[in-house]
Structure formats: C-alpha cells, structure tokens
Amino acid sequence: MTGGTVVHYGDFVLTTENATFKPDEDQVYAPGFVTLIGEGMKVTGVGLTGHPKERIFQLHEQVNTEVQPKHDSEASKPS
C-alpha cells in the first residue's frame, strides 16, 4: 500500500506513506513515519512492525506519545 495509507482498526487510525501487509502471516510493516491515533492518545514514530490479529505493534525509532486524560462529566459532579 502506498500514497498516504490510512488504516482504520477498531478505535485506532494508523496513517503512513506506505506499508506492507501480509494477512496470511499476520504481519504489517511500515518503514517510514507513522501516526497512530486512538481514544485519548496519539503516537508517532518511524518504522512500525506488527501483528494485527494479535493487536501487537511496535514503533522502532523517534517514538513520541501524547496521552490526553478522558473527560468524565460524571466524575466532576459533586455527590
């Protein structure tokens, strides 16, 4: 897959310029810059490998993680 690849996987969206996916081997590889966005988090890095069925992914270099706390309106109400 090339040319601004966007993969929606459950609640996560993975964006990269190109990726190789081998479904029979449950492997994905993206050699370049990768952005992964999910509920309350954004992770970026260079070089991703993973096993989608097992939900195991690894970013190899220049990894940056931003976590935003979940806003729970019920938790902020007085009892």
N, C-alpha and C positions, 0 to 999 in steps of 0.2 A: 504494500500500500504506500503510495507516495502522494505528495502535493497537499499538505495541510490535513493530515489524517486526524479525524475526531472519532473516538470510540466511546460509546455510552455503555457502561457496565454497571447495572443496578443503579445505585445512587451516585456513582462516580462518573466523571467525564475526563478522559485522557486525550490530550492534544499533543501532536508531534508532527514533524515534517514527513518522516517515513518510518514504516515499521514492517517487520516480517512476522507473520502469524502462521504457525504450523498446528492446526487444530488436532490432527491425529497424534501429535506428540505433546499437546497441551503446552506449547511454548510460544512466547511472544518476545520479540527483540526490537528495540528502537535505539539506534546508535547515537542520535543527536539529542537536542534539547527536548525535554518532556515537561508538560504541565499536567498535574492530576488535581482535580477539584472535586471535593465531596462536601457533605454537610458539615459546615463549621471548620473546614480546613482547605489549605492549598499547599501542594508540594511541587517543587520544581527541581530539576536536576538534569544531568547529562548521562545518557546510557542507561536504558531500562531493560531488564530481563524479567521474565515472569512465567507463571503457570496459572492462567485464568481460571481453570476449573477448581484449582486448589485455593484460589484467591491469595496467591503469594507473588509479590512483586518486589523488585529491588532496584533502586537507583544507585548508580555507581560513583558519580562524581558531582561536585558542586551542588550538593543537596541543600535545599532551603525549605523549611516547613513553617507555615503560618497557621496557628490554631486560633479560632475565634470561639469563645465560650457560647454555649447555647443559651439563648434568652428565653427564660421560662416566666411568663407573666404570672403564673400561679405562685411561684416561689417568692415573688416580690410583694405579694399582697399580705397585709398584716392578718394575724389569726384572730 
